[in-house]
Structures are given as structure tokens and as C-alpha cells.
């Protein structure tokens, strides 16, 4: 699917960039990490890097043109891909319409904001003379909403040059390097290693040594508070926020900050999160303008005082709590909580969407692997690399997909895509979850080539070196748990694929051959199908062909 490339915000004060020169032209193949163009910002001439593999299908601005931040400058996709729809949107002026719609919303939100009147105070923060810039979490992929700061490669006080790598960031697709766009001193680091950070959140400050970066952070925090207010316009959120505010005024002798009506000053989002966590705003110290409680105050608050308040109300309670400790040999109840990794968040979101939106049905078949086992032994005598049963399964699936193109498809809402190429995603278990690197054009590759590629991709997956382009574009997926001793299981479809094949282990079981009971090597496979695309008869026909190929492996090679 084509990716739109927009003008990135390469410095905190940048509003537009000038295309100094394009280093690629329309029709050129591009790899992740390639430099597409040189862009002149308000501070320096920087390199515009590609985060995806593909072909450069469209270039908008010419050399020397000034382009606003977030304006479309290019489109990257597959060679020959139809981008007329994207071009129509770009040329049709959809953005101005969106701006016009935004104006009434701004007016509506302006009225309630006057009650607490924070705007004049925030305007008083003058940062024009501060020779420093705020570094924010960049959007490193089209689907990225937040990143995990894996490690800092620089520390506070270090001298930094434009192009230096500041940190490693784990996105929803890969671990990427965070680059500095200007020279200076790293004055401030606001995110610890392992923390999850939303896109556009402040993570560091770079500038001249001795600069008053705290004023810069205060101004940035004030702007963030404004965005929180403007973002929470949902009536239900506002209603619950008002309820929380009313509750806090009724028993809040400890209130640190209140307005003229006696209510706690807090952003609606902070009130909402506090309510969900069961926290009292009166116990939380605000770090916003005038002591106002904002989201970060609620998230960082640790209710240490709560147990002390509860103790007098329940004098008889300590006895039951102490009882388990008096029983010898009874272990205490312990647990550990860890932050959810970006990878696990994406897995959870994508698989939940798949299971609850795609009507799954499952087809299971038993396959006699006697001949496949014999053939594998013969193949490995001449193959330059060791061929596994998984390689045989992958090749057989590719050949079967060529005969049953309806299975090699995807649901796109108002249309079904029947892929003419066969790219098979291979599920690889890693410490944080699951990655699905893609073997492209698997039906045209030999077993030894497939084996080499799967081993290489698996190694990259385990060492976190897979690039986004190596995990995209699958048309069918395979998940194999046979090596873990699993006989049979069902897998959730990997969207946008219409099917995924779950492969169990090979077991010796009694089978009937020529009227006699003998020992056979049986492997069970289960095909999960999206019923919006694939019907039972279509999936069954595919499995029948797949079974015949593995039970007569010479057919795979013909």
C-alpha cells in the first residue's frame, strides 16, 4: 500500500522547509534509510530519510520550493501501484476544508476556557531569547503513536552535533535511531530508559550551555495543557470531569490549589484519569500554571497517604491481614508488573481487531508425512543449507496458493483484493511477542533459497534488526508451533490476509493402510479463514491440494 511522505518538523521552531535538492527521482527504488532529499530548515540543511522500502511514485515540490510542515511532498509504494486516489485527495484541497471545520470547534471551546483564564498567564512566558530547542518524540512510521526510549546514547551535559545519534527508540515496527538536528549541549533529558512516550511529547532539550531551558519546558508544558483541554471535548468526559470536581470540593480541606469557586484546578483529562484510578485530586500537587493539576501529575502520583487515612475507620481489620503471616510455610502473595512493550501493544491491537471484525472459521486436516520425511533426508544430502519441515510447509503452501488464488486474498471493506504475487508471512516468536517477516515470491524460490531466507529473517527478528519493509506485504501467513510439541491449534488471522495456516508437530499414531493398522507420521494443520472472503469449499480445496503436495513431495518441485 502506498505511503504518503510529508514534510517533517525537523526543529522545534520550523514551520516550513525548502527542498534544497531531490536525491531520488520518480521511478527510483528506495530502501529504508536512503536519503530522499536535502531540506533547508530555519536552522540548517538536513537530510530527509526514508523509513520504508518501495518505489518513488510521486514527487510534489520541486527543488527550491518552500513546503509547510506536514504538507505532502512525495508518495512511496510498489512499482506500478495506482495512486490516482491519493493524488486526487492531495490536489483536491481536502486540507482547507478541514481547517474551516476546525474554526467553529475552536470558538466553542474558547468560551469555557475563560472560566479559569489560564491563557493570559501562559502568554507571559517569553522564550524568544532562550537559545535552546525542545526535542520531541518524532513519528518514525505511519502507524506510530508512541515510542519506547530503549537507551540514551548521550547524557546531560554532552556536546551534540547535528547528525549525532541521541537515543534508540522502539516503535511499533522496529528499533530506530533518534538523530539530533542541530549543534549544542544536551541540557535536559526528560524520559528514562524503558519509558513509553507519545508522539510529539518532549523528551530532551538541546541548546547553548547555561540557557534557561526550564522556562522553555514551562512554556511547552503550558501548550500541552491547552492541547489537553482542547482534546477532551467529549460530553461524557466533561460530565464526569465536573462530577469529580464537585466531589473534590466536598471534603477537601487539603486542597493545595482552588479557583474562586473553591474547586480544584485540573485539566479535564487529569480529572478523568484520576477518577478512573480512584484518586482524590485534593491529594495531588499540581505542576501546571498556577499549581494546576495536569495529566502527568496524576500519572506520577503515588497515594502513600491513603492507607493511613483508612486505618482509623477499620480498627478490626489488621487482625485478618496479619493472620496469613502467622501460618508457617505459607508464602506471601507477590506479583510483578511490567510496562507493556510497543510490540505487545501492536500485537494486542491488531489481533483484537482481527478476531472481533473478521468472522473466523477453522478447517483442520491430518497429513501423512512419511514420504515428506524420506524426501527431506534425500534433499539435505545435496542441499547447501539444511531444509526443515517448516520450509517444506512454506513451499507447499506457496504452490497451493498459486492453484487457489481466492485464498491468497484480502478484505478491503468495499472490495476484495486477489493478489497475483505470493508473499508468505512466517510467524517468529521473540522475547517481547511475535514478529512476522515476509518471504516474497515464495512460489518462485527453491527450497534451499526459502530455507536460507527464513533463517536470515528469523535471526534478524530475534536480534531486533528487522526493517519495517521486511515485515510488510504478506498475502498469506503461517504459524508453526510443532517444534514446541503442540499437536494442533488455531491461529488468529494476520490482517489484511484472508487466511493463516496453523501447523502442529509430527506425531506417530496408528493409521489404516491397505486394511491394516500401521504406525504413521501424522501432522495436523488448521486453516483459519475470513468468511467475508473465503468460503468453506474454497478453503477445503486449498487444504486438499496442500495435503497432496506434502504426501507426494515430488509434486512440490515440478
C-alpha positions as CSV (number, residue, x, y, z in Angstrom):
1,X,0.0,0.0,0.0
2,X,1.4,3.4,-0.9
3,X,2.8,5.6,1.9
4,X,2.4,9.4,1.8
5,X,5.6,11.2,2.8
6,X,5.1,14.6,4.5
7,X,7.4,17.4,5.3
8,X,8.7,16.5,8.8
9,X,9.2,19.1,11.6
10,X,13.0,19.0,11.9
11,X,13.3,21.6,14.6
12,X,11.1,23.0,17.3
13,X,10.7,26.4,15.5
14,X,10.4,25.0,12.0
15,X,7.1,25.9,10.2
16,X,8.3,25.1,6.6
17,X,11.2,23.7,4.8
18,X,12.8,24.4,1.4
19,X,13.6,21.4,-0.8
20,X,17.3,22.2,-1.5
21,X,17.6,19.2,-3.8
22,X,16.0,15.8,-4.5
23,X,18.5,12.9,-4.4
24,X,16.0,10.5,-5.8
25,X,13.6,10.8,-8.8
26,X,10.2,9.3,-9.7
27,X,10.6,5.6,-10.5
28,X,13.7,5.1,-8.4
29,X,13.8,2.1,-6.0
30,X,14.2,3.3,-2.4
31,X,15.3,1.3,0.7
32,X,14.6,2.2,4.4
33,X,17.4,4.6,5.4
34,X,18.0,6.0,1.9
35,X,18.3,9.8,1.7
36,X,15.4,11.2,-0.4
37,X,16.2,14.9,-0.4
38,X,18.1,17.7,1.3
39,X,15.8,20.1,3.2
40,X,16.8,23.6,4.3
41,X,15.1,24.4,7.6
42,X,15.3,27.6,9.7
43,X,18.5,26.4,11.3
44,X,20.4,24.0,8.9
45,X,20.2,21.9,5.8
46,X,19.1,18.4,6.8
47,X,18.8,15.1,5.1
48,X,15.2,13.7,4.6
49,X,15.4,9.9,5.2
50,X,13.0,7.2,4.0
51,X,11.5,4.9,6.6
52,X,10.1,2.5,4.1
53,X,11.2,0.3,1.2
54,X,9.5,0.8,-2.2
55,X,9.4,2.8,-5.4
56,X,9.2,6.6,-5.5
57,X,5.9,7.1,-7.3
58,X,5.3,10.8,-7.0
59,X,7.3,14.0,-6.1
60,X,5.3,17.2,-5.4
61,X,7.5,20.2,-4.7
62,X,10.4,21.0,-7.0
63,X,14.0,21.9,-6.0
64,X,13.8,25.3,-4.3
65,X,10.1,25.1,-3.3
66,X,9.1,26.0,0.2
67,X,6.8,23.4,1.8
68,X,4.9,23.8,5.1
69,X,5.4,21.2,7.8
70,X,3.1,18.2,7.3
71,X,2.4,19.0,3.7
72,X,2.6,16.1,1.3
73,X,5.9,16.0,-0.7
74,X,6.1,12.5,-2.1
75,X,4.5,9.1,-2.3
76,X,6.3,5.8,-1.9
77,X,4.8,2.4,-2.9
78,X,5.0,-0.6,-5.1
79,X,6.1,-0.2,-8.7
80,X,3.0,0.4,-11.0
81,X,0.7,0.9,-8.0
82,X,-2.3,3.1,-8.7
83,X,-2.0,6.3,-6.7
84,X,-4.6,8.3,-8.5
85,X,-6.9,8.4,-5.5
86,X,-4.1,9.8,-3.3
87,X,-3.3,12.4,-5.9
88,X,-6.9,13.4,-6.2
89,X,-7.0,14.0,-2.4
90,X,-3.8,16.0,-2.5
91,X,-4.9,18.1,-5.4
92,X,-8.5,18.4,-4.4
93,X,-7.7,20.7,-1.4
94,X,-9.1,18.5,1.3
95,X,-6.9,20.2,3.9
96,X,-8.5,23.7,3.7
97,X,-12.0,22.2,4.3
98,X,-10.7,20.5,7.4
99,X,-9.3,23.9,8.6
100,X,-12.7,25.5,8.1
101,X,-14.4,22.8,10.1
102,X,-11.9,23.3,12.9
103,X,-12.8,27.0,13.3
104,X,-16.2,26.5,14.9
105,X,-14.8,24.0,17.3
106,X,-12.1,26.4,18.4
107,X,-14.8,29.0,19.1
108,X,-16.9,26.6,21.1
109,X,-14.0,25.6,23.3
110,X,-12.9,29.1,23.8
111,X,-15.9,30.1,26.0
112,X,-15.4,27.5,28.8
113,X,-11.7,28.2,28.8
114,X,-12.3,31.8,30.1
115,X,-13.6,30.4,33.4
116,X,-10.1,29.6,34.6
117,X,-8.4,32.1,32.3
118,X,-5.0,30.3,32.0
119,X,-4.3,31.8,28.5
120,X,-3.1,35.2,29.6
121,X,-0.7,33.7,32.1
122,X,0.7,31.3,29.5
123,X,1.2,34.1,27.0
124,X,3.5,35.8,29.6
125,X,6.2,33.1,29.1
126,X,8.7,34.6,26.7
127,X,11.1,32.0,25.1
128,X,12.3,34.1,22.2
129,X,15.7,34.9,23.8
130,X,16.3,31.3,25.0
131,X,18.9,29.7,22.8
132,X,17.7,26.2,23.1
133,X,15.3,23.8,21.4
134,X,12.9,21.2,22.7
135,X,13.4,17.7,21.2
136,X,10.1,15.8,20.8
137,X,9.3,12.2,20.1
138,X,9.2,12.1,16.2
139,X,6.7,10.0,14.3
140,X,9.0,7.3,12.8
141,X,6.4,5.3,11.0
142,X,2.9,6.0,9.5
143,X,1.2,3.9,12.3
144,X,3.4,5.0,15.2
145,X,1.5,6.7,18.1
146,X,4.2,6.3,20.8
147,X,7.7,5.0,21.2
148,X,9.7,3.4,23.9
149,X,13.1,5.0,24.8
150,X,15.3,1.9,24.7
151,X,18.6,3.6,25.5
152,X,20.2,7.0,25.7
153,X,23.5,7.2,23.8
154,X,24.2,10.7,25.1
155,X,23.9,12.1,28.7
156,X,23.1,15.5,30.1
157,X,26.0,17.9,29.6
158,X,27.3,16.1,26.5
159,X,28.2,18.2,23.4
160,X,26.0,17.2,20.4
161,X,26.5,17.8,16.7
162,X,23.8,17.7,14.0
163,X,23.6,14.1,12.8
164,X,24.7,12.6,16.2
165,X,22.5,9.7,17.5
166,X,20.9,10.7,20.7
167,X,19.0,7.6,21.6
168,X,17.5,4.3,20.3
169,X,13.7,4.3,20.1
170,X,11.5,1.2,19.8
171,X,8.5,1.9,17.5
172,X,5.6,-0.4,16.6
173,X,7.7,-1.8,13.8
174,X,11.4,-1.7,14.6
175,X,14.1,-0.1,16.8
176,X,15.2,3.1,15.2
177,X,17.9,5.7,15.9
178,X,16.9,9.2,17.1
179,X,19.1,11.8,15.5
180,X,20.0,15.3,16.6
181,X,19.1,18.0,14.1
182,X,21.3,20.8,15.5
183,X,24.5,21.5,17.4
184,X,24.6,22.3,21.1
185,X,24.7,20.8,24.5
186,X,22.3,18.2,25.8
187,X,20.8,20.3,28.6
188,X,17.9,18.1,29.7
189,X,16.7,14.5,29.4
190,X,13.1,14.1,30.4
191,X,12.4,10.5,29.7
192,X,14.1,7.5,31.4
193,X,15.2,4.4,29.5
194,X,12.3,2.0,29.1
195,X,9.6,4.7,29.3
196,X,6.8,4.9,26.7
197,X,6.5,8.3,25.1
198,X,3.6,9.6,22.9
199,X,4.5,11.1,19.6
200,X,5.3,14.9,19.9
201,X,5.9,14.6,23.7
202,X,9.0,16.4,25.0
203,X,12.0,14.1,25.6
204,X,15.0,16.4,25.8
205,X,16.4,19.9,25.3
206,X,19.4,20.9,23.3
207,X,20.9,24.4,23.3
208,X,23.7,26.7,24.4
209,X,25.3,25.8,27.7
210,X,23.7,27.8,30.5
211,X,20.5,28.5,28.7
212,X,17.3,28.8,30.8
213,X,15.7,25.6,29.5
214,X,13.3,25.4,32.4
215,X,11.4,28.4,31.1
216,X,11.3,26.6,27.7
217,X,9.9,23.5,29.4
218,X,7.3,25.6,31.3
219,X,6.1,27.1,28.1
220,X,5.9,23.7,26.4
221,X,4.0,22.3,29.4
222,X,1.5,25.2,29.2
223,X,1.0,24.5,25.5
224,X,0.4,20.8,26.4
225,X,-2.2,21.8,29.0
226,X,-4.0,23.8,26.3
227,X,-4.0,20.8,23.9
228,X,-5.4,18.6,26.7
229,X,-8.2,21.0,27.2
230,X,-9.0,21.2,23.5
231,X,-8.7,17.5,23.0
232,X,-11.3,16.5,25.7
233,X,-14.5,17.8,24.2
234,X,-16.5,14.6,24.6
235,X,-19.7,15.4,26.5
236,X,-19.3,12.3,28.7
237,X,-15.7,13.1,29.7
238,X,-16.7,16.7,30.5
239,X,-19.7,15.5,32.6
240,X,-17.5,13.1,34.6
241,X,-14.9,15.7,35.0
242,X,-17.5,18.1,36.5
243,X,-18.6,15.3,38.8
244,X,-15.1,14.7,40.0
245,X,-14.6,18.4,40.6
246,X,-17.8,18.6,42.6
247,X,-16.7,15.6,44.7
248,X,-13.3,17.2,45.4
249,X,-14.9,20.4,46.8
250,X,-16.9,18.5,49.3
251,X,-14.2,17.0,51.6
252,X,-11.1,18.8,50.5
253,X,-9.5,20.6,53.4
254,X,-6.2,19.5,52.0
255,X,-6.7,21.3,48.6
256,X,-3.5,23.0,47.6
257,X,-5.0,24.9,44.7
258,X,-8.5,26.1,44.1
259,X,-10.2,28.7,42.0
260,X,-12.6,31.4,43.1
261,X,-15.4,28.9,43.3
262,X,-13.5,26.6,45.7
263,X,-12.9,23.9,43.1
264,X,-9.6,22.1,42.4
265,X,-7.8,23.4,39.3
266,X,-7.2,20.5,37.0
267,X,-7.5,19.7,33.3
268,X,-10.5,17.6,32.2
269,X,-8.1,14.8,31.1
270,X,-6.4,14.8,34.6
271,X,-9.8,14.7,36.3
272,X,-10.9,11.8,34.0
273,X,-7.8,9.7,34.7
274,X,-7.9,10.5,38.4
275,X,-11.5,9.3,38.6
276,X,-10.6,6.1,36.7
277,X,-7.7,5.4,39.1
278,X,-9.8,6.2,42.2
279,X,-7.6,9.1,43.2
280,X,-8.5,12.3,45.1
281,X,-7.4,15.5,43.3
282,X,-7.1,17.1,46.7
283,X,-4.1,14.9,47.5
284,X,-2.3,15.6,44.2
285,X,0.1,18.6,43.9
286,X,-0.2,20.4,40.5
287,X,2.8,21.3,38.4
288,X,0.9,23.3,35.8
289,X,0.3,27.0,35.5
290,X,-0.6,28.4,39.0
291,X,-0.5,24.9,40.5
292,X,-3.0,23.5,38.1
293,X,-3.1,19.7,38.1
294,X,-2.3,18.2,34.7
295,X,-2.2,14.6,33.3
296,X,1.4,14.0,34.3
297,X,0.7,14.9,37.9
298,X,-2.0,12.2,38.1
299,X,0.1,9.6,36.4
300,X,3.2,10.3,38.6
301,X,1.2,10.4,41.9
302,X,1.7,7.6,44.4
303,X,-1.1,7.5,47.0
304,X,1.1,6.8,50.0
305,X,-1.2,8.6,52.4
306,X,-4.3,6.6,51.5
307,X,-3.6,3.5,53.8
308,X,-3.1,5.8,56.8
309,X,-6.4,7.5,56.3
310,X,-8.2,4.2,56.0
311,X,-6.7,2.7,59.2
312,X,-8.8,4.5,61.8
313,X,-12.0,3.7,60.0
314,X,-11.4,-0.1,60.2
315,X,-9.9,-0.8,63.6
316,X,-10.7,-4.5,63.4
317,X,-9.2,-5.0,60.0
318,X,-5.5,-5.6,61.0
319,X,-6.2,-9.0,62.5
320,X,-7.4,-10.7,59.3
321,X,-4.5,-9.2,57.4
322,X,-1.9,-10.5,59.9
323,X,-3.4,-14.0,60.1
324,X,-1.7,-15.4,56.9
325,X,1.8,-14.4,58.1
326,X,1.3,-16.5,61.3
327,X,0.8,-19.7,59.4
328,X,4.3,-21.3,58.9
329,X,5.2,-22.3,55.4
330,X,2.5,-20.1,53.7
331,X,4.1,-17.9,51.1
332,X,3.2,-14.2,50.9
333,X,1.2,-13.0,47.9
334,X,3.6,-11.3,45.4
335,X,3.5,-10.1,41.9
336,X,5.4,-8.0,39.4
337,X,4.1,-5.5,36.9
338,X,6.0,-4.5,33.8
339,X,5.2,-1.9,31.2
340,X,3.7,-3.2,28.0
341,X,6.2,-3.0,25.2
342,X,5.3,-1.3,21.9
343,X,5.4,-4.7,20.1
344,X,3.0,-6.2,22.6
345,X,0.6,-3.2,22.3
346,X,0.6,-3.5,18.5
347,X,0.0,-7.3,18.7
348,X,-2.9,-6.8,21.1
349,X,-4.5,-4.1,19.0
350,X,-4.1,-5.8,15.6
351,X,-5.2,-9.3,16.7
352,X,-8.1,-7.9,18.7
353,X,-9.3,-6.0,15.6
354,X,-8.8,-9.2,13.5
355,X,-10.7,-11.5,15.8
356,X,-13.6,-9.1,16.5
357,X,-14.0,-7.8,13.0
358,X,-13.2,-10.8,10.8
359,X,-15.6,-13.7,11.1
360,X,-13.2,-16.6,11.6
361,X,-13.9,-20.2,10.8
362,X,-11.4,-23.1,11.0
363,X,-10.6,-26.1,8.8
364,X,-8.4,-28.9,10.2
365,X,-6.8,-31.7,8.2
366,X,-4.4,-34.6,9.0
367,X,-1.5,-35.1,6.7
368,X,0.7,-38.2,6.4
369,X,4.3,-37.0,6.4
370,X,6.0,-40.4,5.8
371,X,7.1,-39.5,2.2
372,X,7.9,-35.9,3.2
373,X,10.3,-37.2,5.9
374,X,12.0,-39.5,3.4
375,X,12.3,-36.7,0.8
376,X,13.7,-34.3,3.3
377,X,16.6,-36.7,4.2
378,X,17.4,-37.0,0.4
379,X,17.2,-33.3,-0.1
380,X,19.5,-32.5,2.8
381,X,22.2,-34.8,1.3
382,X,22.6,-32.3,-1.6
383,X,21.2,-29.0,-0.3
384,X,23.7,-26.3,0.6
385,X,21.6,-25.5,3.7
386,X,19.6,-27.7,6.0
387,X,15.9,-27.9,4.9
388,X,13.4,-28.0,7.7
389,X,9.8,-29.3,7.7
390,X,8.7,-25.7,8.0
391,X,10.5,-24.9,4.7
392,X,8.6,-27.8,3.1
393,X,5.3,-26.5,4.5
394,X,6.0,-23.0,3.3
395,X,6.9,-24.1,-0.2
396,X,3.9,-26.5,-0.4
397,X,1.6,-23.6,0.7
398,X,3.1,-21.3,-1.9
399,X,2.4,-23.8,-4.7
400,X,-1.1,-24.5,-3.4
401,X,-1.8,-20.8,-3.3
402,X,-0.9,-20.5,-7.0
403,X,-3.6,-23.0,-7.7
404,X,-6.1,-21.4,-5.4
405,X,-5.8,-17.6,-5.7
406,X,-9.0,-17.0,-3.8
407,X,-7.2,-17.9,-0.6
408,X,-4.3,-15.5,-1.5
409,X,-6.6,-12.5,-0.9
410,X,-7.5,-9.7,1.4
411,X,-10.7,-7.9,2.6
412,X,-10.6,-4.2,1.9
413,X,-14.1,-3.2,3.0
414,X,-15.8,-2.3,-0.2
415,X,-13.6,-4.6,-2.4
416,X,-11.7,-7.9,-2.2
417,X,-8.1,-7.9,-3.4
418,X,-6.9,-11.1,-5.1
419,X,-3.1,-11.0,-5.0
420,X,-1.2,-12.3,-8.1
421,X,2.0,-12.4,-6.1
422,X,2.6,-14.8,-3.2
423,X,4.3,-13.3,-0.2
424,X,4.2,-15.6,2.9
425,X,4.5,-14.2,6.4
426,X,6.3,-16.6,8.8
427,X,5.5,-16.0,12.5
428,X,8.6,-15.8,14.6
429,X,8.5,-15.9,18.4
430,X,10.7,-13.3,20.1
431,X,11.1,-12.3,23.7
432,X,8.6,-9.4,23.6
433,X,6.0,-11.2,21.4
434,X,5.7,-12.1,17.8
435,X,7.1,-10.8,14.5
436,X,6.0,-11.9,11.0
437,X,8.8,-11.4,8.5
438,X,7.8,-12.0,4.9
439,X,9.2,-14.4,2.3
440,X,8.4,-12.7,-1.0
441,X,7.5,-14.6,-4.2
442,X,7.8,-17.8,-2.3
443,X,6.4,-19.9,-5.2
444,X,9.3,-19.0,-7.4
445,X,12.0,-19.8,-4.9
446,X,13.7,-23.2,-4.3
447,X,13.6,-25.0,-1.0
448,X,17.2,-24.1,-0.3
449,X,16.6,-20.4,-1.0
450,X,13.5,-20.4,1.2
451,X,15.5,-22.1,4.0
452,X,18.3,-19.6,3.8
453,X,15.9,-16.6,3.8
454,X,13.8,-17.9,6.7
455,X,16.9,-18.4,8.8
456,X,18.2,-14.9,8.0
457,X,14.8,-13.3,8.7
458,X,14.4,-15.3,11.9
459,X,17.9,-14.2,13.1
460,X,17.1,-10.6,12.3
461,X,13.8,-10.9,14.2
462,X,15.4,-12.2,17.4
463,X,18.2,-9.6,17.3
464,X,15.6,-6.8,16.6
465,X,17.2,-5.9,13.3
466,X,14.2,-6.5,11.1
467,X,13.3,-3.4,9.0
468,X,9.7,-2.4,8.5
469,X,9.8,-3.3,4.9
470,X,10.7,-6.9,5.8
471,X,7.5,-7.3,7.8
472,X,5.1,-5.8,5.3
473,X,3.3,-7.0,2.2
474,X,2.3,-10.6,3.2
475,X,-0.6,-12.2,1.3
476,X,-0.8,-15.4,3.5
477,X,0.7,-16.3,6.9
478,X,2.0,-19.5,8.5
479,X,2.4,-20.1,12.3
480,X,4.2,-23.3,13.2
481,X,4.3,-24.5,16.9
482,X,5.2,-28.1,16.1
483,X,8.7,-27.6,17.4
484,X,7.1,-26.9,20.9
485,X,5.3,-30.2,21.0
486,X,1.9,-28.7,20.0
487,X,-0.2,-31.2,18.1
488,X,-3.0,-28.9,16.9
489,X,-4.0,-25.3,17.4
490,X,-5.9,-22.4,15.8
491,X,-4.3,-19.1,14.9
492,X,-5.8,-15.6,14.5
493,X,-5.6,-14.1,11.0
494,X,-2.9,-11.6,10.4
495,X,-4.7,-8.7,8.7
496,X,-5.1,-7.8,5.9
497,X,-4.6,-11.5,5.0
498,X,-7.7,-13.6,4.5
499,X,-6.1,-16.8,5.9
500,X,-3.4,-18.1,8.2
501,X,-2.2,-21.7,8.5
502,X,-1.5,-23.2,11.9
503,X,0.9,-26.1,11.8
504,X,1.3,-28.6,14.6
505,X,4.0,-31.2,15.2
506,X,4.5,-34.6,13.6
507,X,3.3,-37.4,15.8
508,X,3.5,-41.2,15.4
509,X,-0.1,-42.5,15.5
510,X,-1.9,-45.7,14.3
511,X,-3.2,-45.3,10.7
512,X,-5.0,-47.7,8.4
513,X,-3.1,-48.7,5.3
514,X,-4.4,-51.3,2.9
515,X,-6.8,-52.6,5.5
516,X,-4.1,-52.9,8.1
517,X,-3.2,-50.8,11.2
518,X,0.3,-49.4,10.9
519,X,2.3,-46.6,12.5
520,X,2.2,-43.4,10.5
521,X,3.8,-39.9,11.0
522,X,0.8,-37.5,11.0
523,X,0.9,-33.7,11.1
524,X,-2.3,-31.7,11.7
525,X,-2.8,-28.3,10.2
526,X,-5.7,-25.8,10.7
527,X,-6.6,-23.1,8.2
528,X,-8.2,-20.0,9.8
529,X,-10.3,-18.3,7.2
530,X,-12.0,-14.9,7.0
531,X,-15.5,-15.9,6.0
532,X,-16.1,-12.5,4.3
533,X,-13.6,-13.6,1.6
534,X,-13.1,-17.3,1.8
535,X,-15.9,-19.9,1.9
536,X,-15.6,-23.4,3.3
537,X,-15.4,-25.1,0.0
538,X,-12.6,-22.8,-1.2
539,X,-10.6,-23.3,2.0
540,X,-11.1,-27.1,1.8
541,X,-9.9,-27.2,-1.8
542,X,-6.8,-25.4,-0.8
543,X,-6.1,-27.8,2.1
544,X,-6.7,-30.8,-0.2
545,X,-4.1,-29.5,-2.7
546,X,-1.7,-28.7,0.2
547,X,-2.1,-32.2,1.6
548,X,-1.5,-33.9,-1.7
549,X,1.7,-31.9,-2.2
550,X,3.2,-32.9,1.2
551,X,2.1,-36.5,0.9
552,X,3.8,-36.6,-2.6
553,X,6.7,-34.1,-2.2
554,X,8.0,-34.6,-5.7
555,X,5.0,-32.5,-6.9
556,X,6.3,-29.5,-5.0
557,X,9.4,-29.5,-7.2
558,X,7.6,-30.0,-10.5
